[in-house]
Amino acid sequence: MTEPTRTRPTRTKRAPPKPADEDSDEPQPKATVTRGRKRKAEEDEAPPVDEVEDLLTNPKGKLAGVDMTRLVNASTWACMSPDARAILSTMLPPAAFSGFRADVSATHPDKRHSRVSDESMDVDGARDGTVELDPAFLSSTFMEAALTTFQDNLVNGYFTKAHEKETEEYRTGLRAGTLHAEWKDDKWDEQQAGTSTARDQEPEKPKAVPPKPVPRLADLASKGGVAVGDILSYSRIVDSSVRLQKDVIVLSIHGRTHAVRVAFASSTVEGLPAHYLGPDVPQGRADDMEQVSVTTLSQLESTILEAMGRAELDPSEDPWDSFTLWRGVDVDNLGDGEKGGRRSLGKLTIIRDSYTQ
C-alpha cells in the first residue's frame, strides 16, 4: 500500500545580493523594497494646514466642545509672555484694566458734576505694560458671555471661509443695490398660492349676514316680560322742552299672537283713573278711555301721539327707550300710592335685553 503524495505550494526565494567585489570600483546598487501604498500616500499627501486657523474656524474642532473658561482665565493669562499679553490687551475693553473708572459722556448734563477726570479713561498704558489687567475681569459674567457667543458662532460655522464669502457677497450686493431680502408680503403670497400670487386671484366675497330680527312687544309678552296689570309709562321730550307723558295699562295678552291690548286716558290726561290701578283691571270700554291691540311699540307710540293731538310727530327711532315698566309686587295691596303701588322695573330696553340674551 502506497502513501498518497503530498502536494504543497512552492515558495520562490529571492536570490541574495551578490557580495561586493572589493577590487571593483563600480558602486553597487542598494537593495530597496518598494511599497505601492506608501508611494500613493506620499503622492496624495495634503498640503500643510495652519493649526491655529483650523482651531479658530473649524466648527468640529477642539474648541467647539471644550469649556472656554478653562482656557481663558487668570492662570493662563499669567503664563503668557509679556509680548503676548500686550497684543491681547489691545483687543480688550477699557473696563478690563485695573484703575478704570467709568465716566459719563462729555455731552451728558451730569458731566459738570462728575469728579472723574478724562485721564482716568486712558488705558493706552496697557500697550506698554504700565497698566495691569484686572484678573477679576477674566472670570466676570461679561467675559463668560463673550466666550459663549464666540463658541456658538464657531459651532454654527460663522468663521469658515464659505460663510465669510457668502457674507461678503451679500454686503457687496446691498451696497450695489442688486440684492435685497424678499418682501414679507410677496413671500407669504408665494407660500399660500404656490407659483401664482394670491393678489392675482379674485378675493372671496364675504357671506351676507342675515339681519338681526327686531324684537317686538309681542315677543316680550310671550316670554313674560310684559304681563296683565303692568303699566307702561310713556315719556318723550319734543321741541327741546316739551315733555309728552302717558300711562298705559295692559288689559290682556292674546294667547296665540301675543298681541297686547292696552288702555289709556283720552286726550292729554297723563295718568290712569283710580279704578284702573287696583288688582281687578276693568275689561269693559269707557268713554274716557282708549283701548287698542298692538304688537310693536311703534304702533303703540303712534296711537298715543294721535290721542294727544300730536299726530304730526313720527315715532321715536328707538321707542324702547321711551317706555318704563311698572309692576305690582303685592297684588292684593294694589291701588294705593303712585301708579297703584306698582314698582318701576326700568326701561323696556333693559327688560328686552334681559329676556333676549
C-alpha positions in Angstrom: 0.0 0.0 0.0 1.5 3.3 -1.1 1.0 6.5 0.7 -0.6 9.5 -1.2 1.8 12.0 -2.4 1.5 15.3 -0.5 1.5 18.4 -2.6 2.3 21.8 -1.1 2.7 25.2 -2.7 6.2 26.1 -3.6 7.8 29.3 -2.4 10.2 31.2 -4.5 13.1 32.5 -2.7 14.7 35.8 -3.8 18.4 35.4 -4.6 20.6 37.2 -2.1 22.5 40.1 -3.4 25.9 39.3 -4.6 28.8 40.4 -2.4 30.5 43.5 -3.5 33.7 42.9 -5.3 36.4 44.6 -3.2 38.6 45.1 -6.2 35.8 46.6 -8.3 35.4 50.4 -8.3 31.8 50.5 -9.6 29.2 51.4 -6.9 26.9 48.5 -6.1 23.1 49.3 -6.2 21.4 49.2 -2.8 18.7 46.7 -2.2 15.4 48.7 -1.9 11.9 47.5 -1.1 9.1 49.4 -2.8 5.6 49.5 -1.4 2.7 50.8 -3.6 0.6 52.1 -0.8 3.3 54.2 0.7 4.1 55.8 -2.7 0.3 56.5 -3.2 0.1 58.1 0.2 3.1 60.3 -0.5 1.6 61.4 -3.8 -1.8 62.3 -2.3 -0.4 64.0 0.8 -2.5 67.1 1.5 -0.8 70.5 1.9 0.1 71.5 5.4 -2.8 73.2 7.4 -2.4 76.1 9.7 -3.3 74.6 13.0 -4.2 77.9 14.6 -6.5 78.9 11.8 -8.1 75.5 11.8 -8.6 75.7 15.6 -10.3 79.1 15.3 -12.5 78.3 12.3 -13.4 74.6 12.3 -16.9 74.0 13.6 -15.9 70.5 14.6 -12.6 71.4 16.1 -11.4 71.1 19.7 -12.7 74.5 20.7 -16.3 73.5 19.7 -16.8 71.3 22.7 -14.4 72.5 25.3 -15.2 74.6 28.4 -13.9 78.0 27.4 -13.4 79.2 30.9 -10.7 76.5 31.4 -8.7 78.1 28.6 -9.3 81.8 29.3 -8.7 82.7 33.0 -6.3 84.4 35.2 -3.9 81.4 35.4 -3.5 81.1 31.6 -3.1 84.9 31.4 -0.2 84.8 33.9 1.5 82.0 31.9 1.7 84.2 28.8 4.8 86.2 27.8 4.7 90.0 28.2 4.6 90.4 24.4 1.6 88.1 24.0 -0.2 89.9 26.8 0.5 93.2 25.2 -1.0 92.1 21.9 -4.1 90.7 23.6 -4.6 93.8 25.7 -5.3 95.8 22.5 -8.4 93.6 22.0 -9.9 94.1 25.4 -12.2 96.9 26.5 -11.0 99.7 28.8 -13.1 98.2 31.7 -10.8 95.2 31.8 -7.8 97.0 33.3 -7.2 98.0 36.9 -7.7 101.6 37.8 -10.6 102.1 35.3 -13.3 104.4 36.5 -16.5 104.8 34.5 -17.5 108.3 33.5 -20.4 109.9 31.6 -20.1 111.3 28.1 -18.9 114.8 27.6 -22.3 115.9 26.3 -24.2 114.4 29.3 -25.8 117.1 31.6 -24.2 115.5 34.7 -20.7 115.9 33.2 -20.1 119.1 35.2 -20.9 117.2 38.5 -18.6 114.3 37.7 -15.4 114.1 39.8 -13.7 111.7 37.4 -11.2 113.3 35.0 -10.7 112.4 31.4 -7.3 110.9 32.2 -9.0 108.0 34.1 -10.4 106.8 30.8 -7.0 106.5 29.1 -5.9 102.8 29.0 -3.2 103.1 26.4 -0.7 102.2 29.1 -1.8 98.6 28.6 0.1 98.6 25.4 3.4 99.2 27.0 2.7 97.2 30.2 2.3 100.2 32.6 -1.4 99.3 33.2 -2.2 95.8 34.5 -5.2 93.7 33.6 -7.8 93.2 36.3 -7.8 89.4 37.0 -11.5 89.6 38.1 -12.4 90.6 34.5 -11.5 87.2 33.1 -14.0 85.5 35.4 -16.8 88.1 35.1 -20.1 87.4 33.5 -19.3 89.7 30.7 -16.3 87.6 29.7 -18.2 84.4 30.1 -21.0 85.8 27.8 -18.4 86.8 25.2 -16.8 83.3 25.3 -20.2 81.6 24.9 -21.0 83.8 21.9 -17.7 83.0 20.3 -18.2 79.3 20.8 -21.8 79.5 19.4 -20.6 81.3 16.3 -17.8 78.8 15.9 -20.2 75.8 16.0 -22.6 77.5 13.6 -19.8 77.9 11.1 -19.7 81.7 11.0 -15.9 81.7 10.9 -15.5 79.4 7.9 -14.3 80.7 4.6 -17.5 79.7 2.9 -19.6 81.8 5.3 -17.3 84.7 5.0 -17.6 84.5 1.2 -21.4 84.5 1.4 -21.4 87.4 3.8 -19.1 89.5 1.6 -21.2 88.7 -1.5 -24.3 89.8 0.4 -22.8 93.0 1.6 -21.5 93.8 -1.8 -24.9 93.2 -3.3 -26.5 95.5 -0.7 -24.0 98.3 -1.4 -24.5 97.9 -5.1 -28.3 97.8 -4.8 -28.6 94.5 -6.7 -29.6 92.3 -3.7 -32.4 92.7 -1.2 -34.4 90.4 1.0 -37.8 89.3 -0.3 -40.7 91.4 0.8 -42.7 89.8 3.6 -46.0 90.1 1.7 -44.6 88.6 -1.5 -43.1 85.7 0.4 -46.4 85.0 2.1 -48.3 85.1 -1.2 -45.9 82.6 -2.8 -46.3 80.2 0.2 -50.1 80.5 0.1 -50.7 80.3 -3.6 -47.6 78.4 -4.9 -46.4 79.8 -8.2 -49.2 82.3 -8.6 -49.6 85.2 -6.2 -52.6 85.5 -4.0 -53.2 89.1 -5.1 -53.9 88.0 -8.7 -56.8 85.8 -7.5 -60.2 87.4 -7.1 -60.9 87.8 -3.4 -63.8 85.8 -2.0 -66.9 87.9 -1.3 -67.9 87.9 2.3 -71.0 86.0 3.1 -74.1 88.1 3.6 -75.0 88.2 7.3 -78.8 87.9 7.8 -80.2 91.0 9.5 -80.9 90.5 13.2 -84.6 90.3 13.8 -86.1 93.4 15.5 -87.7 92.4 18.8 -91.4 93.2 19.2 -93.6 94.0 22.1 -95.5 90.8 21.4 -92.2 88.8 21.6 -91.5 90.3 25.0 -95.1 89.5 26.2 -94.7 85.9 25.0 -91.7 85.5 27.4 -93.3 87.1 30.4 -91.6 90.4 30.1 -94.9 92.2 29.9 -97.9 90.9 31.9 -101.5 91.8 32.6 -101.8 94.7 35.0 -98.5 96.2 34.1 -98.3 99.9 33.4 -96.2 101.2 30.5 -95.3 104.8 31.3 -94.5 106.7 28.1 -92.3 109.8 28.3 -90.7 111.8 25.4 -89.3 115.3 25.0 -90.2 117.2 21.8 -89.3 120.7 20.7 -86.3 120.6 23.2 -88.5 121.4 26.2 -92.0 119.9 25.9 -92.4 116.6 27.6 -95.2 114.2 26.5 -96.3 111.7 29.1 -98.9 109.0 29.1 -99.6 105.9 31.3 -100.8 102.8 29.5 -102.1 99.7 31.4 -102.1 96.2 29.9 -105.6 94.7 29.9 -104.9 91.3 28.2 -102.5 89.3 26.0 -103.6 87.2 23.1 -102.9 83.6 23.6 -101.8 82.8 20.0 -100.4 86.1 18.6 -99.4 87.5 21.9 -100.8 90.9 20.8 -101.1 93.2 23.8 -104.4 95.0 24.4 -103.9 98.2 26.4 -105.9 101.1 27.7 -105.0 104.7 28.4 -106.8 108.0 29.1 -108.2 110.1 26.2 -106.9 113.5 25.2 -103.9 114.8 27.1 -104.5 113.2 30.5 -101.3 111.6 31.6 -102.4 109.2 34.4 -105.0 106.5 34.7 -108.3 106.6 36.6 -108.1 105.2 40.2 -110.3 102.2 39.4 -107.8 101.0 36.8 -104.9 100.9 39.4 -106.4 98.2 41.6 -105.9 94.5 41.4 -109.0 94.0 39.2 -108.5 95.7 36.0 -111.7 96.7 34.2 -112.1 94.9 30.8 -115.1 97.0 29.5 -114.8 100.1 27.4 -115.3 103.5 28.9 -115.9 106.9 27.2 -112.9 108.5 28.8 -110.5 105.6 27.9 -108.9 104.4 24.7 -108.2 100.7 24.0 -106.1 99.3 21.3 -104.3 96.0 20.5 -100.7 96.3 19.3 -97.8 94.0 18.6 -95.0 96.6 18.4 -94.1 99.7 20.4 -94.1 101.9 17.3 -97.8 101.1 16.8 -98.4 102.0 20.5 -96.5 105.2 20.3 -98.3 106.3 17.1 -101.7 105.7 18.8 -100.6 107.6 21.9 -99.4 110.6 19.8 -102.6 110.6 17.9 -104.7 110.6 21.1 -102.7 113.5 22.5 -103.2 115.6 19.3 -99.6 115.2 18.2 -100.1 113.0 15.1 -97.6 115.1 13.2 -94.8 113.6 15.2 -93.1 110.5 13.9 -92.4 107.6 16.3 -89.0 107.5 18.0 -86.1 105.8 16.3 -85.9 103.5 19.4 -89.3 103.6 21.2 -88.0 101.1 23.7 -86.2 104.0 25.5 -89.5 105.9 25.8 -91.4 103.4 27.9 -90.8 102.4 31.6 -92.4 99.3 33.0 -94.2 99.4 36.4 -95.3 96.2 38.0 -97.1 95.4 41.3 -95.1 93.4 43.9 -98.0 92.7 46.2 -101.1 92.2 44.0 -103.5 92.3 46.9 -102.4 95.8 48.0 -102.6 97.4 44.6 -104.5 100.7 44.4 -102.6 102.8 46.9 -99.6 105.1 46.2 -98.0 106.1 42.9 -99.4 104.1 40.0 -101.4 101.9 42.4 -98.4 100.8 44.4 -96.5 99.4 41.5 -92.7 99.5 41.4 -90.6 100.6 38.5 -88.6 97.8 36.8 -86.7 100.1 34.5 -86.7 101.0 30.8 -88.2 98.5 28.4 -84.7 98.5 26.7 -83.2 96.8 29.7 -86.0 94.4 30.2 -85.9 93.5 26.5 -82.2 92.8 26.6 -82.5 90.6 29.7 -85.2 88.4 28.0 -83.5 88.2 24.6 -79.9 87.3 25.7 
